[in-house]
Amino acid sequence: MTVPRDFQEPARCRPDLVIGRDELFGQAREQLARGGSVLLHGPAGIGKSTVLRALAAEYGGAAHTVLRCSATESESHLPFLALADLFGLVLDDVSDKLPAAQRTALESALTGRGESTLQRDGLALRLAVLSALRALAAEGPVLVVADDVQWLDPASLELLGFAARRLGDIPVRMLCAVRTDGPEYDRHLRALPPDSLAVRFNPLTRAQVAALLDHRGYTGLQRSTVRDIHRTSGGNPFYALELGRALTENPTPPRPGEPLPVPTSLRALVLSRLEMLSEEARRTLLVASAGARPTPALLHAAGRTDAEAEMAQAAALGLLATEAEGPAVRFAHPLISAALYAEAPAQDRRDAHRALSTAASDPIERARHLALATIGTDPEVAARLAEAAALARDRGAPSMAASLGLLSARHTPADSVPAPDVRRLAAAEDAITAGELDLARDIARDVLTRATVPADRVRAWIIVIDTAGHAMTEVDAVFPQALADAGDDPELLALIRYQLAWRALLVEGDFDEARGEAAHSAALAARAGDRYNELMALSFQAQLETLMGHPDAPATIKRALKEPQDPRVSCHHNGAGYSRFRWLIMSDQLPEARATVTALLREVRRRGSVESEVHFLRGVAETELRSGHCGRALDLARESLMMARDTGIGEVASAVLASIAEASGGTVERALELAREAVDHAEENGDQMYESRGLAVLGYAQLVAGDAQGAVRSLRRVRELEQGLGITDPARGRWQGDLAEALVRIGETGEAQDVIDVTRVSALRLGRESVLAVLDRAEALVRAARGEHEAALVQLTSVQDRLAKLGYGLEEARAAFALAQLRTRRPGPTSYDEAARLFRRCRALPWLRQVEAAALARPEEPDAAPTAAPDGLEGLQGLEGLASMERQVAALVMEGATNREIAARLFISVKTVEATLTRVYRKLGIRSRVDIVRLAAGRRP
């Protein structure tokens, strides 16, 4: 069902900023840069006009003439109005260049003098528009900008289409935007040149809506509120901004479980249509808007006996869109449902929820509707809501559990057991699991204003500490208060000591103190019989010992995995399962590490634990990166970073991993940006652990970028930090080989060898085979710098083989690259083909560009044993003089591939393709791609 036309975007609402449209903007820019035309299409308010204006501003400056029009629905019946907007100001410039008949017809159409019509002057008008565009283009490039093409009068649209189809190579570009509610944009494309690009605008994601709201100053909104805005707006940026504005202006926020307040500006879009409904149909739609998943059967069960007829009436007015398959009742836009609910009187809403509280089949839904139908406290309602919250928690829906828990607390009498605040704290803990940290923090601080029971106060303090994440310096003042509230209760003290262990690590950077606090927490929890917190403390102790290279680490992991287990710990991001994963990946057991962390990720997704999901996504990405699957690692790292930014959980850690993934398989510029962002945030938070990790990936990115001096500065600082922290296991950060390599590049071979020797002692003690192989690779570079070429070649050959057997694909490729570079220093033929092949297999694009640059810097010599010609090139004379890359590029040219397609298939840059083709032309004595085809066909160019 089509969304009604009055869902439109006022002209005042769009800024010049483009948020969440980077990819679409890039596609359109690329098309315009090639001289092509673009049609932007999507529903009202989706952001088409924003992008259209940004593109017009960018490319209008390069055009000699810019023609603009923007139609409205009320003017769409006026013939030639859009044509007048486009050509009215330039008519005097082109009229004397048109044949008399065309000039007369065009002037008549634009000025309204005479009675020009398409029926009478059709051919003359069509040719006049084409001739006018040609005349303008003769003076320089022309850009035609047309917004709201759907309101262009039919005559103007027909004339533009006629001219557009006949422009050919004339430098006229068209940039248009049209409102569509689906894929029906084909007929609008007829008004543009044949090869125009249609760009579909889809709804914004929740993270993009959050960024948009933040940019417009609607800050401080809770994550759950942003989620509701995203759902209600359907990802439409205009609707989202209007909802955000209404929330900031509304002194009373909606209660848990209630829809958002809908501003008058958006209600007006649907209320006129609602007034056309019968009273009974409006009641039926109200019940549907109150339900989570309304169906005709549910409406019947709720007492709406004529639901089908009333829904048909609503669908005819464009309010409902019935599914092609399935029984669901779906509003044409979520905003319609929200506006309908917001407009209804409070008693009517309660009646709708009361009907649904018995009609709904799901116990969670029944409890929610019962709560929204009840005024005041009611112990029975509160108990049913608490049961529903526990059920939602078990189903892996912690956000729903938090919402139900707050409803339960609201309906709980003050003298009940459990008390209202106990239920509020349970809701806050569910909110943390769901990643809604701001909501959890607000609940805990509210409880602390009145709680007197020590257990409640300590529980609230722990929630405040947990929501601080790695920025634990912000909650330093909390610890003395929490300890005072705990008194000598071992169970409460265990909770605080566990948090103090994290503080010792993140703020003080003291591994020994952190390990001691974790062990103390485990002992206190064991004395109190609190198995959950005992296992959590043991797991953290095991992680610390693993990073320290402590000999007790394996034994502590076994203690943490000992029965009886608690299922909440087994898949927690700080639990024993993750400790075991870290041990496996640091011990070079990549397949088992991947299986372990993948199983953990699957389980936390089932449970709905957002914080653990962010952690385990990073773990899977790290495993893929170590295995040389850079493309897959990059996708996972980006997903983790997006989720971290959306929730405010683990942003620094996710930025660190995304940086190393970008430097390995994405773009170095983005890697450097993320690494510097991570370092800045870690320093701001006083987090020395992640400051060192951020600097380590910054050094790696600088090395990939060719900035050896910068890499040395960053990695020397990492060495200082880790020495101060007491980290002795080189598998923790794996930066030592990069530091040694960077030192060799700047001529500091003595320091490089010292780094290798010191690190090798720890790596040998701990059995870190991959670290030892990387150190040997760096040592080979030191030997080569000292003139020991043969020894370096032997060592590098051995290193490549060892890394291949360990499954470290990217490190294997780096060894092959170093080997190829070393061989270029010796006389005789050489080739970078093996390194390029391995980097392509890894999809390590930044490294592949280094190989290309190295190969181009040294003139390629014929291979010792030329390989067979690719299919279709056997007839090419002079083929034996082509290098391997040149033959592959020539073969793809034979297939008709463009330079961009060739770059994508060979994982190289377009510039490299162009440079390679230039060498092919030179070697074969030809001038163009066409000549390659002619040569292969046995014809002279």
VEXRO-895724 format. One record per residue (C-alpha): residue in one letter; y, z, x; residue number from 1. Coordinates in steps of 0.5 Angstrom, whole numbers, plus 500, padded with zeros to 3 digits. Layout:
- A	Y	Z	X	NUM
...
end
This chain:
- M	500	500	500	1
- T	507	498	503	2
- V	512	504	504	3
- P	518	503	500	4
- R	524	499	502	5
- D	529	505	502	6
- F	525	508	507	7
- Q	530	506	512	8
- E	534	508	518	9
- P	542	509	518	10
- A	546	505	523	11
- R	549	512	526	12
- C	542	515	528	13
- R	540	511	534	14
- P	542	513	541	15
- D	542	509	547	16
- L	536	513	550	17
- V	529	510	549	18
- I	524	516	549	19
- G	516	514	549	20
- R	517	507	549	21
- D	517	506	556	22
- E	511	501	556	23
- L	514	497	550	24
- F	521	497	553	25
- G	517	494	560	26
- Q	513	489	556	27
- A	520	486	553	28
- R	524	486	559	29
- E	518	482	563	30
- Q	518	477	557	31
- L	526	477	557	32
- A	526	476	565	33
- R	522	470	565	34
- G	526	467	560	35
- G	522	468	554	36
- S	524	471	547	37
- V	522	478	544	38
- L	520	480	537	39
- L	520	488	536	40
- H	517	490	529	41
- G	515	496	526	42
- P	517	501	520	43
- A	524	503	519	44
- G	526	509	523	45
- I	521	507	529	46
- G	526	506	534	47
- K	526	498	534	48
- S	534	498	534	49
- T	534	503	540	50
- V	530	499	544	51
- L	534	492	541	52
- R	540	495	543	53
- A	538	497	550	54
- L	535	491	552	55
- A	541	487	549	56
- A	546	491	554	57
- E	541	490	560	58
- Y	541	482	559	59
- G	547	481	555	60
- G	551	482	562	61
- A	547	476	565	62
- A	548	471	559	63
- H	554	467	559	64
- T	554	467	551	65
- V	551	473	547	66
- L	550	471	539	67
- R	549	477	534	68
- C	548	479	527	69
- S	545	485	523	70
- A	543	484	516	71
- T	543	489	510	72
- E	539	488	504	73
- S	545	488	499	74
- E	548	482	503	75
- S	541	478	504	76
- H	542	474	498	77
- L	549	471	501	78
- P	547	464	504	79
- F	549	462	511	80
- L	552	469	512	81
- A	547	471	518	82
- L	549	464	521	83
- A	556	465	520	84
- D	555	472	524	85
- L	552	468	530	86
- F	556	462	530	87
- G	563	464	527	88
- L	566	466	533	89
- V	564	460	538	90
- L	565	455	532	91
- D	571	452	536	92
- D	568	452	542	93
- V	562	447	540	94
- S	565	444	534	95
- D	568	438	538	96
- K	561	437	542	97
- L	557	436	535	98
- P	557	429	532	99
- A	561	428	526	100
- A	556	429	520	101
- Q	553	435	524	102
- R	560	438	525	103
- T	562	438	518	104
- A	556	441	515	105
- L	556	447	520	106
- E	564	448	518	107
- S	562	448	511	108
- A	556	453	511	109
- L	560	458	516	110
- T	567	457	513	111
- G	565	457	505	112
- R	569	451	504	113
- G	566	445	501	114
- E	559	446	498	115
- S	554	445	503	116
- T	547	447	501	117
- L	540	446	505	118
- Q	538	441	499	119
- R	544	437	500	120
- D	546	437	508	121
- G	539	440	510	122
- L	538	435	516	123
- A	545	435	518	124
- L	545	443	518	125
- R	539	444	522	126
- L	541	439	527	127
- A	548	442	528	128
- V	545	449	529	129
- L	540	446	535	130
- S	546	442	538	131
- A	550	448	538	132
- L	545	452	541	133
- R	544	446	546	134
- A	552	446	547	135
- L	553	453	549	136
- A	547	453	553	137
- A	550	448	557	138
- E	555	453	559	139
- G	550	458	561	140
- P	544	462	559	141
- V	545	464	551	142
- L	542	471	548	143
- V	541	471	541	144
- V	541	478	538	145
- A	538	479	531	146
- D	537	486	528	147
- D	533	487	521	148
- V	531	480	521	149
- Q	528	482	514	150
- W	534	482	511	151
- L	537	475	514	152
- D	539	470	508	153
- P	533	465	507	154
- A	538	459	509	155
- S	540	462	516	156
- L	533	464	517	157
- E	530	457	516	158
- L	536	454	520	159
- L	534	459	526	160
- G	527	457	526	161
- F	528	450	526	162
- A	532	450	532	163
- A	528	455	536	164
- R	522	451	535	165
- R	525	445	539	166
- L	529	449	544	167
- G	524	447	550	168
- D	526	449	557	169
- I	534	450	554	170
- P	536	457	557	171
- V	536	460	550	172
- R	533	467	549	173
- M	532	471	542	174
- L	531	478	542	175
- C	530	480	534	176
- A	528	486	531	177
- V	524	486	524	178
- R	522	492	519	179
- T	514	491	518	180
- D	509	496	515	181
- G	503	493	518	182
- P	501	487	522	183
- E	505	482	517	184
- Y	510	479	522	185
- D	507	472	523	186
- R	512	469	518	187
- H	518	472	522	188
- L	516	469	529	189
- R	517	462	526	190
- A	524	464	527	191
- L	523	465	534	192
- P	521	460	540	193
- P	513	458	540	194
- D	512	463	546	195
- S	515	469	544	196
- L	512	476	545	197
- A	511	480	539	198
- V	512	488	540	199
- R	509	493	535	200
- F	512	499	535	201
- N	507	505	533	202
- P	508	512	532	203
- L	510	517	537	204
- T	505	522	540	205
- R	506	529	539	206
- A	509	530	546	207
- Q	514	524	545	208
- V	516	527	539	209
- A	517	534	543	210
- A	521	530	548	211
- L	526	527	543	212
- L	527	534	540	213
- D	529	537	546	214
- H	533	531	549	215
- R	537	532	542	216
- G	538	539	543	217
- Y	533	542	538	218
- T	530	547	544	219
- G	526	553	543	220
- L	522	550	537	221
- Q	515	553	537	222
- R	509	548	539	223
- S	506	549	532	224
- T	513	547	529	225
- V	513	541	533	226
- R	506	540	531	227
- D	508	540	524	228
- I	514	536	525	229
- H	510	531	528	230
- R	505	531	523	231
- T	510	531	517	232
- S	514	525	520	233
- G	508	521	522	234
- G	511	520	529	235
- N	517	517	526	236
- P	523	519	531	237
- F	528	518	526	238
- Y	524	523	521	239
- A	523	527	526	240
- L	530	528	528	241
- E	532	530	521	242
- L	526	535	520	243
- G	528	538	527	244
- R	536	538	525	245
- A	534	542	518	246
- L	530	547	522	247
- T	535	549	526	248
- E	540	549	520	249
- N	535	553	516	250
- P	536	561	517	251
- T	529	562	514	252
- P	523	559	518	253
- P	517	557	513	254
- R	512	562	513	255
- P	505	561	516	256
- G	501	556	512	257
- E	507	553	509	258
- P	510	546	510	259
- L	517	544	513	260
- P	523	544	510	261
- V	525	537	508	262
- P	533	536	509	263
- T	537	533	503	264
- S	537	526	507	265
- L	530	525	507	266
- R	529	528	500	267
- A	533	522	497	268
- L	529	517	500	269
- V	523	519	495	270
- L	526	523	490	271
- S	529	517	486	272
- R	522	515	485	273
- L	519	521	484	274
- E	524	522	478	275
- M	520	515	475	276
- L	514	519	474	277
- S	511	523	468	278
- E	512	530	468	279
- E	504	531	469	280
- A	504	526	474	281
- R	508	530	478	282
- R	504	536	477	283
- T	498	532	480	284
- L	502	530	486	285
- L	504	537	487	286
- V	497	539	487	287
- A	495	533	492	288
- S	501	535	497	289
- A	499	542	497	290
- G	492	540	499	291
- A	489	539	506	292
- R	485	533	504	293
- P	486	532	497	294
- T	481	527	493	295
- P	480	525	486	296
- A	474	530	485	297
- L	478	536	488	298
- L	484	534	483	299
- H	479	534	477	300
- A	476	541	480	301
- A	484	544	480	302
- G	485	542	473	303
- R	488	535	473	304
- T	484	532	468	305
- D	488	525	468	306
- A	488	525	476	307
- E	486	517	476	308
- A	491	515	472	309
- E	497	519	474	310
- M	495	517	482	311
- A	495	509	479	312
- Q	502	511	477	313
- A	504	514	483	314
- A	501	508	487	315
- A	505	503	483	316
- L	511	506	485	317
- G	509	506	493	318
- L	508	514	493	319
- L	501	513	494	320
- A	496	509	499	321
- T	489	509	496	322
- E	484	508	502	323
- A	480	502	502	324
- E	474	506	503	325
- G	472	513	502	326
- P	475	518	496	327
- A	481	521	500	328
- V	488	521	496	329
- R	493	519	502	330
- F	501	519	501	331
- A	504	513	503	332
- H	508	517	508	333
- P	507	524	510	334
- L	514	525	509	335
- I	513	524	501	336
- S	508	529	501	337
- A	513	534	504	338
- A	519	532	500	339
- L	515	533	494	340
- Y	513	540	496	341
- A	520	542	498	342
- E	523	540	491	343
- A	518	544	487	344
- P	520	550	484	345
- A	516	556	488	346
- Q	512	558	482	347
- D	510	551	481	348
- R	508	551	488	349
- R	504	558	487	350
- D	500	555	481	351
- A	498	549	485	352
- H	495	554	491	353
- R	492	558	485	354
- A	488	552	482	355
- L	486	550	489	356
- S	484	557	491	357
- T	478	556	487	358
- A	477	548	487	359
- A	477	548	494	360
- S	470	547	497	361
- D	471	550	504	362
- P	472	558	505	363
- I	478	557	510	364
- E	482	552	505	365
- R	480	557	499	366
- A	483	563	503	367
- R	489	559	505	368
- H	491	557	498	369
- L	489	564	495	370
- A	494	567	500	371
- L	500	562	499	372
- A	499	564	491	373
- T	499	571	492	374
- I	506	575	493	375
- G	506	582	497	376
- T	500	586	500	377
- D	493	585	497	378
- P	488	588	502	379
- E	482	584	498	380
- V	486	577	500	381
- A	488	580	507	382
- A	480	581	508	383
- R	479	574	506	384
- L	484	571	510	385
- A	481	575	516	386
- E	474	573	515	387
- A	477	565	514	388
- A	481	566	521	389
- A	474	569	524	390
- L	471	562	521	391
- A	476	558	524	392
- R	475	561	531	393
- D	468	560	531	394
- R	469	553	529	395
- G	474	551	535	396
- A	480	551	531	397
- P	484	557	534	398
- S	491	554	532	399
- M	488	555	524	400
- A	485	562	526	401
- A	492	564	529	402
- S	496	561	522	403
- L	490	565	518	404
- G	491	571	522	405
- L	498	572	521	406
- L	497	570	513	407
- S	492	576	513	408
- A	497	581	517	409
- R	503	579	512	410
- H	498	581	506	411
- T	495	587	509	412
- P	498	594	507	413
- A	501	598	512	414
- D	496	604	512	415
- S	490	599	512	416
- V	485	599	517	417
- P	485	595	521	418
- A	493	595	521	419
- P	497	589	520	420
- D	499	589	527	421
- V	492	589	530	422
- R	491	583	526	423
- R	498	580	529	424
- L	495	581	536	425
- A	489	577	534	426
- A	493	572	531	427
- A	497	572	538	428
- E	490	571	542	429
- D	488	565	538	430
- A	495	562	539	431
- I	494	563	547	432
- T	487	559	546	433
- A	491	554	542	434
- G	496	553	547	435
- E	502	556	543	436
- L	504	561	548	437
- D	511	561	545	438
- L	508	564	538	439
- A	504	569	542	440
- R	509	571	546	441
- D	514	572	540	442
- I	508	576	536	443
- A	507	581	542	444
- R	514	583	543	445
- D	515	584	535	446
- V	509	588	535	447
- L	511	592	541	448
- T	518	594	537	449
- R	514	599	533	450
- A	507	600	536	451
- T	505	607	538	452
- V	497	606	539	453
- P	496	605	547	454
- A	491	600	546	455
- D	495	596	541	456
- R	501	597	546	457
- V	497	595	552	458
- R	494	589	548	459
- A	501	586	547	460
- W	503	587	554	461
- I	497	583	556	462
- I	499	578	551	463
- V	506	578	554	464
- I	503	577	561	465
- D	498	572	559	466
- T	504	567	556	467
- A	508	568	563	468
- G	502	563	566	469
- H	504	562	574	470
- A	511	565	573	471
- M	509	572	574	472
- T	515	574	577	473
- E	518	574	570	474
- V	514	579	567	475
- D	514	584	573	476
- A	517	590	569	477
- V	512	589	564	478
- F	506	592	569	479
- P	509	599	570	480
- Q	510	600	562	481
- A	503	597	561	482
- L	500	602	566	483
- A	504	608	563	484
- D	501	606	556	485
- A	494	605	559	486
- G	494	612	561	487
- D	487	614	564	488
- D	483	609	559	489
- P	478	605	564	490
- E	478	600	559	491
- L	485	599	558	492
- L	486	600	566	493
- A	481	594	567	494
- L	485	589	563	495
- I	492	591	567	496
- R	488	591	574	497
- Y	485	584	572	498
- Q	493	582	571	499
- L	495	585	578	500
- A	490	581	581	501
- W	493	575	579	502
- R	500	577	581	503
- A	497	579	588	504
- L	495	572	589	505
- L	500	568	585	506
- V	507	572	587	507
- E	505	576	594	508
- G	500	571	596	509
- D	495	576	599	510
- F	488	574	598	511
- D	485	581	600	512
- E	489	585	595	513
- A	488	580	590	514
- R	480	581	591	515
- G	481	588	591	516
- E	484	589	585	517
- A	479	584	582	518
- A	473	588	584	519
- H	477	595	582	520
- S	478	591	575	521
- A	470	590	575	522
- A	468	597	576	523
- L	473	600	571	524
- A	470	595	566	525
- A	463	596	567	526
- R	465	604	567	527
- A	468	603	560	528
- G	462	598	558	529
- D	466	592	557	530
- R	462	587	559	531
- Y	467	581	557	532
- N	472	584	562	533
- E	467	586	567	534
- L	465	578	568	535
- M	472	576	568	536
- A	474	580	574	537
- L	467	578	577	538
- S	469	571	576	539
- F	476	571	579	540
- Q	473	575	585	541
- A	468	570	586	542
- Q	474	565	586	543
- L	478	569	591	544
- E	472	569	596	545
- T	470	562	595	546
- L	478	560	597	547
- M	478	565	603	548
- G	471	563	606	549
- H	468	570	605	550
- P	461	571	606	551
- D	460	575	600	552
- A	462	569	595	553
- P	455	567	593	554
- A	453	574	592	555
- T	459	575	587	556
- I	458	568	584	557
- K	450	571	582	558
- R	453	577	580	559
- A	458	574	575	560
- L	452	569	572	561
- K	447	575	571	562
- E	445	577	564	563
- P	447	579	559	564
- Q	453	574	559	565
- D	458	573	554	566
- P	459	566	551	567
- R	467	567	552	568
- V	466	568	559	569
- S	461	562	561	570
- C	466	557	559	571
- H	473	560	560	572
- H	477	557	566	573
- N	477	563	570	574
- G	470	564	568	575
- A	463	564	572	576
- G	462	557	570	577
- Y	468	555	573	578
- S	467	559	579	579
- R	461	555	580	580
- F	464	549	580	581
- R	469	550	585	582
- W	463	552	590	583
- L	460	546	588	584
- I	465	541	590	585
- M	467	545	596	586
- S	460	545	598	587
- D	460	537	598	588
- Q	455	537	592	589
- L	459	532	588	590
- P	454	530	582	591
- E	452	537	581	592
- A	459	539	580	593
- R	461	533	576	594
- A	455	535	571	595
- T	458	542	571	596
- V	465	541	569	597
- T	463	536	564	598
- A	459	540	561	599
- L	464	546	561	600
- L	470	541	558	601
- R	465	539	553	602
- E	464	546	550	603
- V	471	548	551	604
- R	473	542	547	605
- R	468	544	541	606
- R	471	551	541	607
- G	479	548	541	608
- S	481	552	548	609
- V	487	548	550	610
- E	488	552	556	611
- S	481	551	559	612
- E	481	544	557	613
- V	487	543	561	614
- H	483	546	567	615
- F	477	542	566	616
- L	480	536	565	617
- R	483	537	572	618
- G	476	539	575	619
- V	473	532	572	620
- A	479	528	575	621
- E	478	532	582	622
- T	471	530	582	623
- E	472	523	580	624
- L	477	523	586	625
- R	473	525	591	626
- S	467	520	589	627
- G	472	515	590	628
- H	473	513	582	629
- C	481	513	583	630
- G	482	509	576	631
- R	478	514	572	632
- A	481	520	576	633
- L	488	517	575	634
- D	487	517	567	635
- L	484	524	567	636
- A	490	527	571	637
- R	495	523	567	638
- E	492	526	560	639
- S	491	533	563	640
- L	499	533	565	641
- M	501	530	558	642
- M	497	536	555	643
- A	500	541	560	644
- R	507	539	559	645
- D	505	539	551	646
- T	503	546	551	647
- G	507	549	557	648
- I	500	551	560	649
- G	498	549	568	650
- E	504	544	569	651
- V	505	545	576	652
- A	497	545	577	653
- S	497	539	573	654
- A	503	535	577	655
- V	499	537	583	656
- L	493	533	581	657
- A	497	528	578	658
- S	501	527	584	659
- I	494	526	589	660
- A	491	521	583	661
- E	498	517	583	662
- A	498	517	591	663
- S	490	514	591	664
- G	490	510	585	665
- G	497	509	582	666
- T	504	508	585	667
- V	506	512	591	668
- E	513	513	588	669
- R	511	517	582	670
- A	506	521	587	671
- L	512	523	591	672
- E	516	525	585	673
- L	511	529	582	674
- A	509	533	588	675
- R	516	534	589	676
- E	517	537	582	677
- A	511	541	583	678
- V	513	544	589	679
- D	520	546	586	680
- H	517	549	580	681
- A	512	553	585	682
- E	518	556	589	683
- E	522	557	583	684
- N	516	561	580	685
- G	515	565	587	686
- D	508	562	587	687
- Q	506	561	594	688
- M	499	558	592	689
- Y	501	552	588	690
- E	507	551	593	691
- S	502	550	599	692
- R	498	546	594	693
- G	504	542	592	694
- L	506	541	599	695
- A	499	539	601	696
- V	499	533	596	697
- L	507	531	598	698
- G	504	530	605	699
- Y	499	526	603	700
- A	503	522	599	701
- Q	508	521	604	702
- L	502	519	609	703
- V	500	513	604	704
- A	508	511	603	705
- G	508	510	611	706
- D	513	516	612	707
- A	509	520	618	708
- Q	515	524	620	709
- G	515	527	613	710
- A	508	528	612	711
- V	508	532	618	712
- R	514	536	616	713
- S	510	538	609	714
- L	503	539	612	715
- R	506	544	618	716
- R	509	548	612	717
- V	502	548	609	718
- R	499	550	615	719
- E	504	556	615	720
- L	503	558	608	721
- E	495	558	608	722
- Q	495	562	615	723
- G	500	567	611	724
- L	495	567	605	725
- G	489	568	609	726
- I	486	562	606	727
- T	480	560	611	728
- D	476	555	608	729
- P	479	548	609	730
- A	475	545	603	731
- R	480	548	599	732
- G	486	543	600	733
- R	483	538	605	734
- W	490	537	608	735
- Q	488	538	615	736
- G	485	531	617	737
- D	492	528	614	738
- L	496	532	618	739
- A	492	530	624	740
- E	493	523	622	741
- A	500	523	621	742
- L	501	527	628	743
- V	498	521	631	744
- R	502	516	628	745
- I	508	520	631	746
- G	505	521	638	747
- E	503	528	637	748
- T	496	527	640	749
- G	496	534	643	750
- E	498	538	636	751
- A	493	533	632	752
- Q	487	535	637	753
- D	489	542	636	754
- V	489	542	629	755
- I	482	538	629	756
- D	479	544	634	757
- V	482	550	630	758
- T	479	547	623	759
- R	473	545	626	760
- V	471	552	627	761
- S	472	554	620	762
- A	468	548	617	763
- L	462	549	622	764
- R	462	556	620	765
- L	462	554	612	766
- G	458	548	613	767
- R	463	543	610	768
- E	460	536	612	769
- S	466	532	608	770
- V	471	536	612	771
- L	468	535	619	772
- A	467	528	617	773
- V	474	527	616	774
- L	476	531	622	775
- D	472	526	626	776
- R	476	520	623	777
- A	482	523	625	778
- E	479	525	632	779
- A	477	518	633	780
- L	485	516	632	781
- V	487	521	637	782
- R	482	518	642	783
- A	484	511	640	784
- A	491	513	642	785
- R	489	516	649	786
- G	486	509	650	787
- E	479	511	649	788
- H	477	505	644	789
- E	470	504	645	790
- A	469	512	644	791
- A	473	511	638	792
- L	470	505	635	793
- V	463	509	635	794
- Q	466	515	632	795
- L	469	511	626	796
- T	463	507	625	797
- S	459	514	625	798
- V	464	517	620	799
- Q	464	511	615	800
- D	456	512	614	801
- R	457	519	614	802
- L	462	519	608	803
- A	458	514	604	804
- K	452	518	604	805
- L	456	524	602	806
- G	459	520	596	807
- Y	466	520	598	808
- G	468	513	597	809
- L	475	514	598	810
- E	475	517	605	811
- E	469	512	607	812
- A	474	506	605	813
- R	480	510	609	814
- A	475	510	615	815
- A	473	503	614	816
- F	481	501	614	817
- A	482	505	621	818
- L	476	501	624	819
- A	479	495	622	820
- Q	486	497	625	821
- L	482	499	631	822
- R	479	493	632	823
- T	485	489	631	824
- R	487	492	638	825
- R	481	488	642	826
- P	481	481	643	827
- G	477	476	638	828
- P	476	475	631	829
- T	477	481	626	830
- S	477	482	619	831
- Y	480	487	614	832
- D	475	485	608	833
- E	470	491	608	834
- A	476	496	608	835
- A	479	491	602	836
- R	473	491	599	837
- L	472	499	599	838
- F	479	500	596	839
- R	478	495	591	840
- R	471	498	589	841
- C	475	505	588	842
- R	481	502	585	843
- A	485	505	590	844
- L	491	501	589	845
- P	496	504	594	846
- W	491	504	600	847
- L	489	497	598	848
- R	497	495	599	849
- Q	497	498	606	850
- V	491	493	608	851
- E	494	487	605	852
- A	500	489	609	853
- A	496	490	615	854
- A	492	483	614	855
- L	499	480	613	856
- A	502	483	619	857
- R	496	480	624	858
- P	495	472	623	859
- E	488	471	620	860
- E	483	468	625	861
- P	477	464	622	862
- D	471	468	620	863
- A	465	468	625	864
- A	461	465	620	865
- P	465	462	614	866
- T	462	464	608	867
- A	460	459	602	868
- A	466	456	598	869
- P	467	459	591	870
- D	465	455	586	871
- G	469	449	585	872
- L	472	449	592	873
- E	466	445	596	874
- G	470	439	596	875
- L	476	442	599	876
- Q	477	439	606	877
- G	480	444	611	878
- L	476	450	607	879
- E	473	452	613	880
- G	480	454	616	881
- L	482	459	610	882
- A	480	466	610	883
- S	476	470	605	884
- M	482	472	601	885
- E	485	465	601	886
- R	479	462	598	887
- Q	478	467	593	888
- V	485	466	591	889
- A	484	458	591	890
- A	478	459	587	891
- L	482	463	581	892
- V	487	458	581	893
- M	482	453	580	894
- E	480	457	574	895
- G	487	456	571	896
- A	489	463	572	897
- T	496	465	573	898
- N	499	469	579	899
- R	499	476	575	900
- E	492	475	573	901
- I	489	473	580	902
- A	493	480	582	903
- A	489	484	577	904
- R	482	481	578	905
- L	483	482	585	906
- F	487	489	585	907
- I	492	486	589	908
- S	500	485	588	909
- V	503	479	585	910
- K	507	478	592	911
- T	501	478	596	912
- V	498	473	591	913
- E	504	468	592	914
- A	504	470	600	915
- T	497	468	600	916
- L	498	461	596	917
- T	504	459	601	918
- R	499	460	607	919
- V	493	456	603	920
- Y	499	450	602	921
- R	500	450	609	922
- K	493	450	612	923
- L	491	445	607	924
- G	498	441	607	925
- I	499	441	600	926
- R	505	443	596	927
- S	503	446	589	928
- R	497	449	585	929
- V	496	442	582	930
- D	494	439	589	931
- I	489	445	589	932
- V	486	442	583	933
- R	486	435	585	934
- L	483	436	592	935
- A	477	440	589	936
- A	476	434	585	937
- G	476	429	591	938
- R	483	426	589	939
- R	489	425	594	940
- P	495	430	592	941
end
